[in-house]
Amino acid sequence: MFVFSDGGDLSYSGAKYGYAARPVLYLDSSVYVVDGSGTMSDPYIIGM
């Protein structure tokens, strides 16, 4: 995971201290889950 510092820099090292930023994805209502459970080993497969 990556973190943002107070100065706006993006860093990987701070993640070990529990500070992290995760990407967010907004999808419209035409997107649907085709398969998968959403885990790392079984990610979602989406369709439109």
PDBQT receptor file of N, H, CA, C and O in Angstrom, charges set to zero:
ATOM      1  N   MET A   1       0.831  -1.180   0.000  1.00  0.00    +0.000 N 
ATOM      2  CA  MET A   1       0.000   0.000   0.000  1.00  0.00    +0.000 C 
ATOM      3  C   MET A   1       0.873   1.240   0.000  1.00  0.00    +0.000 C 
ATOM      4  O   MET A   1       2.029   1.213   0.423  1.00  0.00    +0.000 OA
ATOM      5  N   PHE A   2       0.302   2.307  -0.476  1.00  0.00    +0.000 N 
ATOM      6  H   PHE A   2      -0.637   2.329  -0.820  1.00  0.00    +0.000 HD
ATOM      7  CA  PHE A   2       1.011   3.567  -0.563  1.00  0.00    +0.000 C 
ATOM      8  C   PHE A   2       0.396   4.574   0.390  1.00  0.00    +0.000 C 
ATOM      9  O   PHE A   2      -0.769   4.454   0.768  1.00  0.00    +0.000 OA
ATOM     10  N   VAL A   3       1.177   5.558   0.772  1.00  0.00    +0.000 N 
ATOM     11  H   VAL A   3       2.124   5.655   0.465  1.00  0.00    +0.000 HD
ATOM     12  CA  VAL A   3       0.697   6.609   1.665  1.00  0.00    +0.000 C 
ATOM     13  C   VAL A   3       1.003   7.972   1.079  1.00  0.00    +0.000 C 
ATOM     14  O   VAL A   3       1.914   8.127   0.266  1.00  0.00    +0.000 OA
ATOM     15  N   PHE A   4       0.233   8.950   1.500  1.00  0.00    +0.000 N 
ATOM     16  H   PHE A   4      -0.507   8.824   2.160  1.00  0.00    +0.000 HD
ATOM     17  CA  PHE A   4       0.495  10.340   1.143  1.00  0.00    +0.000 C 
ATOM     18  C   PHE A   4       1.040  11.046   2.372  1.00  0.00    +0.000 C 
ATOM     19  O   PHE A   4       0.461  10.962   3.455  1.00  0.00    +0.000 OA
ATOM     20  N   SER A   5       2.154  11.740   2.199  1.00  0.00    +0.000 N 
ATOM     21  H   SER A   5       2.624  11.808   1.319  1.00  0.00    +0.000 HD
ATOM     22  CA  SER A   5       2.734  12.484   3.319  1.00  0.00    +0.000 C 
ATOM     23  C   SER A   5       2.005  13.807   3.500  1.00  0.00    +0.000 C 
ATOM     24  O   SER A   5       1.167  14.183   2.681  1.00  0.00    +0.000 OA
ATOM     25  N   ASP A   6       2.331  14.507   4.578  1.00  0.00    +0.000 N 
ATOM     26  H   ASP A   6       3.012  14.202   5.244  1.00  0.00    +0.000 HD
ATOM     27  CA  ASP A   6       1.731  15.821   4.815  1.00  0.00    +0.000 C 
ATOM     28  C   ASP A   6       2.022  16.788   3.682  1.00  0.00    +0.000 C 
ATOM     29  O   ASP A   6       1.225  17.686   3.410  1.00  0.00    +0.000 OA
ATOM     30  N   GLY A   7       3.171  16.607   3.013  1.00  0.00    +0.000 N 
ATOM     31  H   GLY A   7       3.818  15.878   3.234  1.00  0.00    +0.000 HD
ATOM     32  CA  GLY A   7       3.546  17.481   1.913  1.00  0.00    +0.000 C 
ATOM     33  C   GLY A   7       2.952  17.078   0.578  1.00  0.00    +0.000 C 
ATOM     34  O   GLY A   7       3.183  17.746  -0.430  1.00  0.00    +0.000 OA
ATOM     35  N   GLY A   8       2.179  15.977   0.556  1.00  0.00    +0.000 N 
ATOM     36  H   GLY A   8       1.991  15.434   1.375  1.00  0.00    +0.000 HD
ATOM     37  CA  GLY A   8       1.546  15.530  -0.669  1.00  0.00    +0.000 C 
ATOM     38  C   GLY A   8       2.340  14.501  -1.451  1.00  0.00    +0.000 C 
ATOM     39  O   GLY A   8       1.919  14.085  -2.530  1.00  0.00    +0.000 OA
ATOM     40  N   ASP A   9       3.498  14.079  -0.917  1.00  0.00    +0.000 N 
ATOM     41  H   ASP A   9       3.840  14.417  -0.040  1.00  0.00    +0.000 HD
ATOM     42  CA  ASP A   9       4.301  13.070  -1.598  1.00  0.00    +0.000 C 
ATOM     43  C   ASP A   9       3.673  11.692  -1.428  1.00  0.00    +0.000 C 
ATOM     44  O   ASP A   9       3.044  11.408  -0.409  1.00  0.00    +0.000 OA
ATOM     45  N   LEU A  10       3.847  10.843  -2.430  1.00  0.00    +0.000 N 
ATOM     46  H   LEU A  10       4.358  11.074  -3.258  1.00  0.00    +0.000 HD
ATOM     47  CA  LEU A  10       3.370   9.468  -2.368  1.00  0.00    +0.000 C 
ATOM     48  C   LEU A  10       4.536   8.569  -2.004  1.00  0.00    +0.000 C 
ATOM     49  O   LEU A  10       5.598   8.649  -2.621  1.00  0.00    +0.000 OA
ATOM     50  N   SER A  11       4.351   7.716  -1.010  1.00  0.00    +0.000 N 
ATOM     51  H   SER A  11       3.489   7.651  -0.509  1.00  0.00    +0.000 HD
ATOM     52  CA  SER A  11       5.430   6.876  -0.511  1.00  0.00    +0.000 C 
ATOM     53  C   SER A  11       4.919   5.480  -0.206  1.00  0.00    +0.000 C 
ATOM     54  O   SER A  11       3.742   5.303   0.110  1.00  0.00    +0.000 OA
ATOM     55  N   TYR A  12       5.794   4.487  -0.299  1.00  0.00    +0.000 N 
ATOM     56  H   TYR A  12       6.750   4.631  -0.556  1.00  0.00    +0.000 HD
ATOM     57  CA  TYR A  12       5.438   3.125   0.066  1.00  0.00    +0.000 C 
ATOM     58  C   TYR A  12       5.855   2.812   1.498  1.00  0.00    +0.000 C 
ATOM     59  O   TYR A  12       5.189   2.024   2.169  1.00  0.00    +0.000 OA
ATOM     60  N   SER A  13       6.919   3.400   1.973  1.00  0.00    +0.000 N 
ATOM     61  H   SER A  13       7.460   4.041   1.428  1.00  0.00    +0.000 HD
ATOM     62  CA  SER A  13       7.504   3.021   3.261  1.00  0.00    +0.000 C 
ATOM     63  C   SER A  13       6.587   3.269   4.450  1.00  0.00    +0.000 C 
ATOM     64  O   SER A  13       6.637   2.514   5.421  1.00  0.00    +0.000 OA
ATOM     65  N   GLY A  14       5.762   4.291   4.406  1.00  0.00    +0.000 N 
ATOM     66  H   GLY A  14       5.721   4.904   3.617  1.00  0.00    +0.000 HD
ATOM     67  CA  GLY A  14       4.901   4.603   5.546  1.00  0.00    +0.000 C 
ATOM     68  C   GLY A  14       3.785   3.609   5.765  1.00  0.00    +0.000 C 
ATOM     69  O   GLY A  14       3.160   3.610   6.826  1.00  0.00    +0.000 OA
ATOM     70  N   ALA A  15       3.516   2.754   4.782  1.00  0.00    +0.000 N 
ATOM     71  H   ALA A  15       4.024   2.753   3.920  1.00  0.00    +0.000 HD
ATOM     72  CA  ALA A  15       2.419   1.800   4.908  1.00  0.00    +0.000 C 
ATOM     73  C   ALA A  15       2.633   0.836   6.066  1.00  0.00    +0.000 C 
ATOM     74  O   ALA A  15       1.667   0.329   6.635  1.00  0.00    +0.000 OA
ATOM     75  N   LYS A  16       3.881   0.579   6.417  1.00  0.00    +0.000 N 
ATOM     76  H   LYS A  16       4.666   0.991   5.955  1.00  0.00    +0.000 HD
ATOM     77  CA  LYS A  16       4.145  -0.351   7.520  1.00  0.00    +0.000 C 
ATOM     78  C   LYS A  16       3.690   0.198   8.859  1.00  0.00    +0.000 C 
ATOM     79  O   LYS A  16       3.579  -0.557   9.825  1.00  0.00    +0.000 OA
ATOM     80  N   TYR A  17       3.423   1.502   8.941  1.00  0.00    +0.000 N 
ATOM     81  H   TYR A  17       3.514   2.115   8.156  1.00  0.00    +0.000 HD
ATOM     82  CA  TYR A  17       2.954   2.114  10.169  1.00  0.00    +0.000 C 
ATOM     83  C   TYR A  17       1.437   2.239  10.219  1.00  0.00    +0.000 C 
ATOM     84  O   TYR A  17       0.897   2.849  11.141  1.00  0.00    +0.000 OA
ATOM     85  N   GLY A  18       0.751   1.673   9.248  1.00  0.00    +0.000 N 
ATOM     86  H   GLY A  18       1.189   1.176   8.499  1.00  0.00    +0.000 HD
ATOM     87  CA  GLY A  18      -0.707   1.673   9.262  1.00  0.00    +0.000 C 
ATOM     88  C   GLY A  18      -1.346   2.830   8.529  1.00  0.00    +0.000 C 
ATOM     89  O   GLY A  18      -2.567   2.975   8.569  1.00  0.00    +0.000 OA
ATOM     90  N   TYR A  19      -0.555   3.667   7.852  1.00  0.00    +0.000 N 
ATOM     91  H   TYR A  19       0.437   3.549   7.819  1.00  0.00    +0.000 HD
ATOM     92  CA  TYR A  19      -1.112   4.771   7.082  1.00  0.00    +0.000 C 
ATOM     93  C   TYR A  19      -1.117   4.347   5.620  1.00  0.00    +0.000 C 
ATOM     94  O   TYR A  19      -0.068   4.019   5.066  1.00  0.00    +0.000 OA
ATOM     95  N   ALA A  20      -2.262   4.351   5.004  1.00  0.00    +0.000 N 
ATOM     96  H   ALA A  20      -3.114   4.617   5.454  1.00  0.00    +0.000 HD
ATOM     97  CA  ALA A  20      -2.316   3.861   3.628  1.00  0.00    +0.000 C 
ATOM     98  C   ALA A  20      -3.412   4.552   2.841  1.00  0.00    +0.000 C 
ATOM     99  O   ALA A  20      -4.369   5.083   3.405  1.00  0.00    +0.000 OA
ATOM    100  N   ALA A  21      -3.257   4.535   1.536  1.00  0.00    +0.000 N 
ATOM    101  H   ALA A  21      -2.480   4.104   1.077  1.00  0.00    +0.000 HD
ATOM    102  CA  ALA A  21      -4.273   5.038   0.611  1.00  0.00    +0.000 C 
ATOM    103  C   ALA A  21      -4.624   3.909  -0.334  1.00  0.00    +0.000 C 
ATOM    104  O   ALA A  21      -3.737   3.252  -0.880  1.00  0.00    +0.000 OA
ATOM    105  N   ARG A  22      -5.899   3.682  -0.527  1.00  0.00    +0.000 N 
ATOM    106  H   ARG A  22      -6.619   4.215  -0.083  1.00  0.00    +0.000 HD
ATOM    107  CA  ARG A  22      -6.350   2.639  -1.442  1.00  0.00    +0.000 C 
ATOM    108  C   ARG A  22      -7.128   3.289  -2.577  1.00  0.00    +0.000 C 
ATOM    109  O   ARG A  22      -7.901   4.221  -2.357  1.00  0.00    +0.000 OA
ATOM    110  N   PRO A  23      -6.921   2.794  -3.781  1.00  0.00    +0.000 N 
ATOM    111  CA  PRO A  23      -7.657   3.376  -4.907  1.00  0.00    +0.000 C 
ATOM    112  C   PRO A  23      -9.155   3.094  -4.799  1.00  0.00    +0.000 C 
ATOM    113  O   PRO A  23      -9.574   2.067  -4.265  1.00  0.00    +0.000 OA
ATOM    114  N   VAL A  24      -9.939   4.016  -5.311  1.00  0.00    +0.000 N 
ATOM    115  H   VAL A  24      -9.599   4.850  -5.745  1.00  0.00    +0.000 HD
ATOM    116  CA  VAL A  24     -11.393   3.869  -5.327  1.00  0.00    +0.000 C 
ATOM    117  C   VAL A  24     -11.840   3.928  -6.768  1.00  0.00    +0.000 C 
ATOM    118  O   VAL A  24     -11.344   4.737  -7.552  1.00  0.00    +0.000 OA
ATOM    119  N   LEU A  25     -12.770   3.079  -7.108  1.00  0.00    +0.000 N 
ATOM    120  H   LEU A  25     -13.173   2.422  -6.470  1.00  0.00    +0.000 HD
ATOM    121  CA  LEU A  25     -13.270   3.014  -8.470  1.00  0.00    +0.000 C 
ATOM    122  C   LEU A  25     -14.782   3.154  -8.421  1.00  0.00    +0.000 C 
ATOM    123  O   LEU A  25     -15.462   2.377  -7.750  1.00  0.00    +0.000 OA
ATOM    124  N   TYR A  26     -15.305   4.142  -9.128  1.00  0.00    +0.000 N 
ATOM    125  H   TYR A  26     -14.753   4.773  -9.672  1.00  0.00    +0.000 HD
ATOM    126  CA  TYR A  26     -16.739   4.335  -9.195  1.00  0.00    +0.000 C 
ATOM    127  C   TYR A  26     -17.239   3.810 -10.535  1.00  0.00    +0.000 C 
ATOM    128  O   TYR A  26     -16.710   4.168 -11.587  1.00  0.00    +0.000 OA
ATOM    129  N   LEU A  27     -18.249   2.968 -10.488  1.00  0.00    +0.000 N 
ATOM    130  H   LEU A  27     -18.678   2.677  -9.633  1.00  0.00    +0.000 HD
ATOM    131  CA  LEU A  27     -18.814   2.371 -11.691  1.00  0.00    +0.000 C 
ATOM    132  C   LEU A  27     -20.270   2.796 -11.828  1.00  0.00    +0.000 C 
ATOM    133  O   LEU A  27     -20.969   2.972 -10.831  1.00  0.00    +0.000 OA
ATOM    134  N   ASP A  28     -20.720   2.958 -13.060  1.00  0.00    +0.000 N 
ATOM    135  H   ASP A  28     -20.152   2.814 -13.870  1.00  0.00    +0.000 HD
ATOM    136  CA  ASP A  28     -22.129   3.311 -13.226  1.00  0.00    +0.000 C 
ATOM    137  C   ASP A  28     -22.990   2.043 -13.199  1.00  0.00    +0.000 C 
ATOM    138  O   ASP A  28     -22.467   0.932 -13.111  1.00  0.00    +0.000 OA
ATOM    139  N   SER A  29     -24.275   2.214 -13.275  1.00  0.00    +0.000 N 
ATOM    140  H   SER A  29     -24.700   3.117 -13.347  1.00  0.00    +0.000 HD
ATOM    141  CA  SER A  29     -25.203   1.097 -13.080  1.00  0.00    +0.000 C 
ATOM    142  C   SER A  29     -25.191   0.073 -14.210  1.00  0.00    +0.000 C 
ATOM    143  O   SER A  29     -25.803  -0.987 -14.072  1.00  0.00    +0.000 OA
ATOM    144  N   SER A  30     -24.512   0.355 -15.327  1.00  0.00    +0.000 N 
ATOM    145  H   SER A  30     -24.015   1.215 -15.439  1.00  0.00    +0.000 HD
ATOM    146  CA  SER A  30     -24.458  -0.612 -16.421  1.00  0.00    +0.000 C 
ATOM    147  C   SER A  30     -23.389  -1.681 -16.196  1.00  0.00    +0.000 C 
ATOM    148  O   SER A  30     -23.329  -2.650 -16.953  1.00  0.00    +0.000 OA
ATOM    149  N   VAL A  31     -22.552  -1.528 -15.181  1.00  0.00    +0.000 N 
ATOM    150  H   VAL A  31     -22.601  -0.741 -14.566  1.00  0.00    +0.000 HD
ATOM    151  CA  VAL A  31     -21.487  -2.481 -14.891  1.00  0.00    +0.000 C 
ATOM    152  C   VAL A  31     -22.008  -3.524 -13.903  1.00  0.00    +0.000 C 
ATOM    153  O   VAL A  31     -22.681  -3.186 -12.929  1.00  0.00    +0.000 OA
ATOM    154  N   TYR A  32     -21.692  -4.787 -14.161  1.00  0.00    +0.000 N 
ATOM    155  H   TYR A  32     -21.145  -5.062 -14.952  1.00  0.00    +0.000 HD
ATOM    156  CA  TYR A  32     -22.179  -5.857 -13.294  1.00  0.00    +0.000 C 
ATOM    157  C   TYR A  32     -21.088  -6.917 -13.115  1.00  0.00    +0.000 C 
ATOM    158  O   TYR A  32     -20.175  -7.020 -13.935  1.00  0.00    +0.000 OA
ATOM    159  N   VAL A  33     -21.187  -7.693 -12.050  1.00  0.00    +0.000 N 
ATOM    160  H   VAL A  33     -21.928  -7.609 -11.384  1.00  0.00    +0.000 HD
ATOM    161  CA  VAL A  33     -20.227  -8.752 -11.770  1.00  0.00    +0.000 C 
ATOM    162  C   VAL A  33     -20.607  -9.987 -12.574  1.00  0.00    +0.000 C 
ATOM    163  O   VAL A  33     -21.731 -10.480 -12.474  1.00  0.00    +0.000 OA
ATOM    164  N   VAL A  34     -19.659 -10.490 -13.379  1.00  0.00    +0.000 N 
ATOM    165  H   VAL A  34     -18.746 -10.090 -13.461  1.00  0.00    +0.000 HD
ATOM    166  CA  VAL A  34     -19.870 -11.693 -14.169  1.00  0.00    +0.000 C 
ATOM    167  C   VAL A  34     -19.474 -12.924 -13.364  1.00  0.00    +0.000 C 
ATOM    168  O   VAL A  34     -20.166 -13.942 -13.387  1.00  0.00    +0.000 OA
ATOM    169  N   ASP A  35     -18.345 -12.822 -12.647  1.00  0.00    +0.000 N 
ATOM    170  H   ASP A  35     -17.783 -11.995 -12.628  1.00  0.00    +0.000 HD
ATOM    171  CA  ASP A  35     -17.832 -13.966 -11.900  1.00  0.00    +0.000 C 
ATOM    172  C   ASP A  35     -16.850 -13.473 -10.846  1.00  0.00    +0.000 C 
ATOM    173  O   ASP A  35     -16.464 -12.304 -10.858  1.00  0.00    +0.000 OA
ATOM    174  N   GLY A  36     -16.449 -14.338  -9.949  1.00  0.00    +0.000 N 
ATOM    175  H   GLY A  36     -16.762 -15.287  -9.939  1.00  0.00    +0.000 HD
ATOM    176  CA  GLY A  36     -15.442 -14.040  -8.936  1.00  0.00    +0.000 C 
ATOM    177  C   GLY A  36     -16.053 -13.626  -7.613  1.00  0.00    +0.000 C 
ATOM    178  O   GLY A  36     -17.197 -13.177  -7.540  1.00  0.00    +0.000 OA
ATOM    179  N   SER A  37     -15.247 -13.790  -6.560  1.00  0.00    +0.000 N 
ATOM    180  H   SER A  37     -14.318 -14.155  -6.619  1.00  0.00    +0.000 HD
ATOM    181  CA  SER A  37     -15.707 -13.456  -5.207  1.00  0.00    +0.000 C 
ATOM    182  C   SER A  37     -15.109 -12.151  -4.687  1.00  0.00    +0.000 C 
ATOM    183  O   SER A  37     -15.486 -11.688  -3.611  1.00  0.00    +0.000 OA
ATOM    184  N   GLY A  38     -14.172 -11.547  -5.444  1.00  0.00    +0.000 N 
ATOM    185  H   GLY A  38     -13.866 -11.923  -6.318  1.00  0.00    +0.000 HD
ATOM    186  CA  GLY A  38     -13.577 -10.288  -5.028  1.00  0.00    +0.000 C 
ATOM    187  C   GLY A  38     -12.335 -10.435  -4.176  1.00  0.00    +0.000 C 
ATOM    188  O   GLY A  38     -11.818  -9.439  -3.671  1.00  0.00    +0.000 OA
ATOM    189  N   THR A  39     -11.842 -11.655  -4.001  1.00  0.00    +0.000 N 
ATOM    190  H   THR A  39     -12.262 -12.464  -4.412  1.00  0.00    +0.000 HD
ATOM    191  CA  THR A  39     -10.615 -11.858  -3.244  1.00  0.00    +0.000 C 
ATOM    192  C   THR A  39      -9.406 -11.768  -4.173  1.00  0.00    +0.000 C 
ATOM    193  O   THR A  39      -9.557 -11.707  -5.393  1.00  0.00    +0.000 OA
ATOM    194  N   MET A  40      -8.211 -11.759  -3.593  1.00  0.00    +0.000 N 
ATOM    195  H   MET A  40      -8.088 -11.808  -2.602  1.00  0.00    +0.000 HD
ATOM    196  CA  MET A  40      -6.996 -11.667  -4.398  1.00  0.00    +0.000 C 
ATOM    197  C   MET A  40      -6.866 -12.880  -5.328  1.00  0.00    +0.000 C 
ATOM    198  O   MET A  40      -6.454 -12.742  -6.479  1.00  0.00    +0.000 OA
ATOM    199  N   SER A  41      -7.215 -14.053  -4.826  1.00  0.00    +0.000 N 
ATOM    200  H   SER A  41      -7.550 -14.164  -3.891  1.00  0.00    +0.000 HD
ATOM    201  CA  SER A  41      -7.078 -15.258  -5.642  1.00  0.00    +0.000 C 
ATOM    202  C   SER A  41      -8.271 -15.497  -6.578  1.00  0.00    +0.000 C 
ATOM    203  O   SER A  41      -8.191 -16.330  -7.482  1.00  0.00    +0.000 OA
ATOM    204  N   ASP A  42      -9.369 -14.774  -6.366  1.00  0.00    +0.000 N 
ATOM    205  H   ASP A  42      -9.434 -14.098  -5.632  1.00  0.00    +0.000 HD
ATOM    206  CA  ASP A  42     -10.558 -14.920  -7.195  1.00  0.00    +0.000 C 
ATOM    207  C   ASP A  42     -11.182 -13.541  -7.429  1.00  0.00    +0.000 C 
ATOM    208  O   ASP A  42     -12.271 -13.262  -6.927  1.00  0.00    +0.000 OA
ATOM    209  N   PRO A  43     -10.492 -12.668  -8.196  1.00  0.00    +0.000 N 
ATOM    210  CA  PRO A  43     -10.971 -11.296  -8.377  1.00  0.00    +0.000 C 
ATOM    211  C   PRO A  43     -12.280 -11.250  -9.155  1.00  0.00    +0.000 C 
ATOM    212  O   PRO A  43     -12.630 -12.183  -9.878  1.00  0.00    +0.000 OA
ATOM    213  N   TYR A  44     -13.002 -10.123  -8.985  1.00  0.00    +0.000 N 
ATOM    214  H   TYR A  44     -12.718  -9.365  -8.398  1.00  0.00    +0.000 HD
ATOM    215  CA  TYR A  44     -14.216  -9.927  -9.750  1.00  0.00    +0.000 C 
ATOM    216  C   TYR A  44     -13.902  -9.845 -11.248  1.00  0.00    +0.000 C 
ATOM    217  O   TYR A  44     -12.888  -9.275 -11.651  1.00  0.00    +0.000 OA
ATOM    218  N   ILE A  45     -14.763 -10.405 -12.039  1.00  0.00    +0.000 N 
ATOM    219  H   ILE A  45     -15.588 -10.868 -11.711  1.00  0.00    +0.000 HD
ATOM    220  CA  ILE A  45     -14.760 -10.211 -13.480  1.00  0.00    +0.000 C 
ATOM    221  C   ILE A  45     -16.027  -9.430 -13.769  1.00  0.00    +0.000 C 
ATOM    222  O   ILE A  45     -17.125  -9.873 -13.434  1.00  0.00    +0.000 OA
ATOM    223  N   ILE A  46     -15.879  -8.275 -14.385  1.00  0.00    +0.000 N 
ATOM    224  H   ILE A  46     -14.987  -7.914 -14.657  1.00  0.00    +0.000 HD
ATOM    225  CA  ILE A  46     -17.036  -7.409 -14.595  1.00  0.00    +0.000 C 
ATOM    226  C   ILE A  46     -17.397  -7.322 -16.076  1.00  0.00    +0.000 C 
ATOM    227  O   ILE A  46     -16.558  -7.535 -16.952  1.00  0.00    +0.000 OA
ATOM    228  N   GLY A  47     -18.655  -7.007 -16.329  1.00  0.00    +0.000 N 
ATOM    229  H   GLY A  47     -19.336  -6.835 -15.617  1.00  0.00    +0.000 HD
ATOM    230  CA  GLY A  47     -19.153  -6.823 -17.685  1.00  0.00    +0.000 C 
ATOM    231  C   GLY A  47     -19.943  -5.538 -17.769  1.00  0.00    +0.000 C 
ATOM    232  O   GLY A  47     -20.237  -4.899 -16.758  1.00  0.00    +0.000 OA
ATOM    233  N   MET A  48     -20.282  -5.169 -18.996  1.00  0.00    +0.000 N 
ATOM    234  H   MET A  48     -20.043  -5.688 -19.817  1.00  0.00    +0.000 HD
ATOM    235  CA  MET A  48     -21.076  -3.946 -19.209  1.00  0.00    +0.000 C 
ATOM    236  C   MET A  48     -22.220  -4.250 -20.151  1.00  0.00    +0.000 C 
ATOM    237  O   MET A  48     -23.013  -3.362 -20.466  1.00  0.00    +0.000 OA
TER     238      MET A  48
